[in-house]
Amino acid sequence: LQIVINSLPNVNAITNSTAICAGNTATLTANGALTYTWNPGGTGSVIAVSPTQSTNYTVTGTDANTCINETTLALAVNQLPIITAFASTTLICAGQSLSLWAAGASAYTWNPGATSISTIVVSPLTPITYSVEGADNNNCKNFATIGIVVNPSPIIFVASSDSSICAGENVILSAGGAVTYTWNSAVSGQSISVSPVVSTTYTVAGTDVNSCLGSAIFLQQVSTCSGYTSEFLQEKMLIFPNPTSGKLYLQNLTDTDDLQIFNSIGQRVLQPMEIKVSLGVIEVDLTHQANGIYFLKTETGVWKIIKQ
């Protein structure tokens, strides 16, 4: 009786990487036999595995004679770094800057920013979430995120009680859009009283409930407002006093038929028969009219009148 003893298959196992980062995939390949069974794993000469910790893989190979042999392959798994993102503050006003920094790895990439350093300075204009990817010495990567709340700057506006005044005349400037205000004259408050003698630019800074700052610039127009004169029928027409507290006098105007008075929004406020003429002087009574700007119109021109 002759007994034939078949040699065991020479089963080998290799991997494309002997160490991977947790969550990554490695390819295991066996040869030297006909069929293969992996433990843990599946069947076949090639399998892909994604272990969460270092693992020994045993592959059993069977040849054409049903002879069996096995080999073991060690696959090391490096854990991911624990990345933490920090901010000097998570609440800013639009245009302000803050610092972001990360810890837990040896190299970092920020997004947005694409900056490969651990600490960055940013100035976002709207609410945003930053993410940072960190890589350790094994080139294993993980990430962290941090959200920044960005409050918009308040929109400040300025209104004047009279957009165009006479030199030295008092006017009230009022700001809106914020909670507290500081004017370039170092005066605080929503409204200020000014008496410019020339057209002047005023700046006001406003702070809202979030302590965010906004500003506005306003130009107060100033006219000399001296007695207006005009050539009329080879004579000078005199208008005085201007500004007036009530009554206005016109001299050297002989015909009152075309004389009209309008307010600043174009409404006619006096009729010709309501105007008095005495000894060549025309009296226009604005006593019962509100303070403000009026326009005196004749057939030859229009004059600005200030009632205060």
PyMOL commands that set and color helices and strands:
alter all, ss='L'
color gray80, all
select helices_A, chain A and resi 272-274
alter helices_A, ss='H'
color red, helices_A
select strands_A, chain A and resi 12-15+19-21+26-31+35-39+46-49+55-62+68-78+84-87+91-93+98-103+107-111+119-122+128-135+141-151+157-160+164-166+171-176+180-183+191-194+200-207+213-223+229-232+235-240+247-251+260-263+268-270+276-278+281-285+292-298+301-307
alter strands_A, ss='S'
color yellow, strands_A
deselect
rebuild
show_as cartoon
